[in-house]
């Protein structure tokens, strides 16, 4: 009887234990060492197919961020570093050298079956108004192939050799100004939305941002009244001292008529 090498046996046991249907039957002889994005294997059929990254609610002094994208192989480990070939399609609007850079050359290091692609994201001015998109496609090279391209997950076929993300610095509009059923009342006290107004609410009133962004954290009417009244007082005081507050469109920040 011919026995499978122990590393192949462990790989097959792991795949058979997954709660989803997993990958197709694998053979080193037929396919060599195959690459895939680890998150795509663990993703459920209901998950979004794109990672969303927004810096809109992070402090302005944060200029760069780092994201980690794990990559795995099906096949044996090696005693040498093996570079990964990644292709970025021309349609990607997130540009290398402007919006991001690879921190180091993507690879599977010696004696690893899982490794990480590190991207350094740059906070550029255009992200304040535009959302950019990036797609990373794993490609075959002398060390790896990409014959195993999909995974069947709850009867949904999912691509496991491409990774997509969106990136922006746009400040999200709180639901209190958009979808909250009592939006007219809220706007009556707080006036029209502006990014700078929301920043001041958080800075001056020390409001927990969750009270503005989490639909399950609804402020009481007494809080709305008190917050808007104090902000009106604070804005008027600043104006009287020659420090009128303006929003991102150079328009004076005011509260609503009910404040």
N, C-alpha and C positions, 0 to 999 in steps of 0.2 A: 504493500500500500504506500502510495506517495503522500507525504505529509507536507502541509503548507508551512512556509517559514513563519516563525512565531509572530513577527510584526504584522503580517497579513492576517493571521488568525485573529489577533486582537482588534485590528481594524474592522473586520467583518462582524465580530461580536459587538463592538461599539455601535455600528450602524444598525444592526438588527435590534438593538435595545432602544433606539430612538422611538419616541411616542408617535412621530409622524411616519409616513411611508418611507422617508429617507432617500438615499441615492440609489441608482441602479446597481446591479451586481458589478463588482469591480475585479479586474484582473491586471496585475502588474505586467504580465507578459504582453497583454493586448494593449494596455493603455499607458504604461509607464507611470511616472509620478504626476498626479493631476492636482491642479490648484483650484481653490474656491474661497469665496468670502465667508468667513465663519458666521457672521451675523445672519447671512441669508439662509443657512441651514437651520438656525434656531428660531427663525421668524415664522410666525403663524400666518395663515392665509389672509387674516383680517388686518395684519399690520400694513402700515404704509410702505410703499416700495422706495421711498426717498427719505433720507435723513434731512431734517429741517434745522438749520442753525441760524439764529438771529442774535445779534449783539445789542438790540435796541434797548434792553433793560439793564445792561451792564454799565458800570461806571465809565465815564468818558476817558479816564486816564489809562484804561486797558486798550492797548493798541494792537496786540497780537494774541492769538489763541492757538492752542495745539489740540488736534483731534487724533484719535487712535483708531485705526481700522485693522482688525485682526484678519489674517489670512492663514488658511490651513492647507495641508497637503494630504492626499491619500496615497500612501506608498511608503517606502523605506526612508529612514533618516540617512544623512550623509555626513561624512567627517570633514566637509568643506562648506563654506558659504555658497549659496546658490542664488544668483540674482533673479528677480522677478521682472518679466516684461509687462509693462502697463501702457496701454494706449489710451489717449484722450481724444475723442472725436472733435472735429473742427466745429461742430455745433455747440460745444461747451462755451458758455459765456463767462465762466469763472476761469481767469487766465493765470497760468503759471508765471511767476515772476512779478505779478501785480497783486492778485488776490490771494495767492498761496504759493508755497514752495514745499518740496519734499525736504524734510530735515536731513535724511540720509537716503542712500540708494535703497530702494525696496528690495528685500531679499529674504530668503529663509536661511537663517544662520545654521552653522554646523551643529548637528545633533538636535535639531528642532524639527517638529512637525507642525507647530503653530508659531507664527511670528506676527509682527505688527508693522503696518505702514503708518508713518508719522507725517501729518500735514501741518504746517504752520500757516495759519490764516491771518491775513493782514487786514486791518480796519481802514479801508480806503474811503475817501469822501463820496464816491459814486454810490456806495452801498446805502447811503441815507435815503436815496430815492429809488434805487433799482435793486431788484433781486437777481442774483446770478446763479448759474447752474453748472454743476460739474458731473461728469460721468467718467469713471475709471473702468476700463475693460482689461481683464486679464488675457494675455496672449501667450501662445506657445513659444518656447525658446529651446535651447539645447539642453536645459535641465528639466523643464516641465512641459506638459501639454495641457490642453483644456478641452479634451474630448467629452468629459462629463460636464455638461453645460447647465443642466436643470435639475430641480428636485420637485417631486410630486408631494404637495402638502395639502391634505384634505381635498384631494382631487383637483387642486389648482397647481398648474405647472409654474414654477418660479425659477427665474434666471439666477444662477449662483456665481457667475463669473463676471458680473458687472455690478458697480456700486454707484449710486447716484445721490447727490445732495444739493440742497439749495442753501444760499448764504446771503444775508442782508444785515443792515444796521437800522432797519426801520422800526420805529417805536410803535408797539401795538396799541391800538385804541381800546381802552377799557370798555367792557360790555355795558357799563352803566350809561355810556353815551350812544350805544348802538342797538343792542338787542334786549336790554332789560325792559320788562313790561312797564315799569314806572319811569321810563326814560324821560318823558315830558316833565315830570315833577323834578327829577334830578337836574335836568338842564335849566329849569326855572331857577334853581338855587345856584348852580355852578357855571352857567353860561356855556358858550360854545367851546368845543374841545380844542386844545393845542398841546403839543408835546411839552412845552415849557411849563404850562399850567399844571400838568400832572406831576412834573418833576418838583414844582414848588409845593404841591399838596403833600408830597412824600417828605420833602426837606423841612418845610415849615411846621406842618402838623404832626410829623412823625407817624404818618399813617402806614400801617402794614400794607405793602403792595398787594397782598392777597385780597384785601378788602376791595380793591379796585379791579383786580383781574380774575379772581376766582368766583364763578357764578354761584358757588355754594356758600360764599361768604357775603351775604347781603347786608349792607349797613342799615341801621335803624333810622327812622325819620328824624329822631332827636339828634343822631350823629350828623346827618346831612345838614340840619339846621345849624348846629353848633359849628361844624367845620366851615360851612359857607360864610357864616357871620364873622368868624375870626379871620378868614382869608380876606374878606372885604375890608375889615379893619386894618389888617397888616398891609394890604396893597395900598390903601389910602395913606397910611402912615409913611410908607416908603416913598410915595409920590410927593407928599408934603416935604419930605427931607431931600427932594431932588434926585431920588433914585427910582424913578418910574420903571416898572417891570414890563418888558416887551417879550413877545413870543418869538418863535423862530421865523415868522414872516414880518417882523418888526412892527407888529401891531400891539397896542397897549393891552395888557392882560386885565380883564375885569371879571367880576362875578355876575351871576344872573340877577334878574330884577327881583326875585323873591328873597335874595340874601339880605 
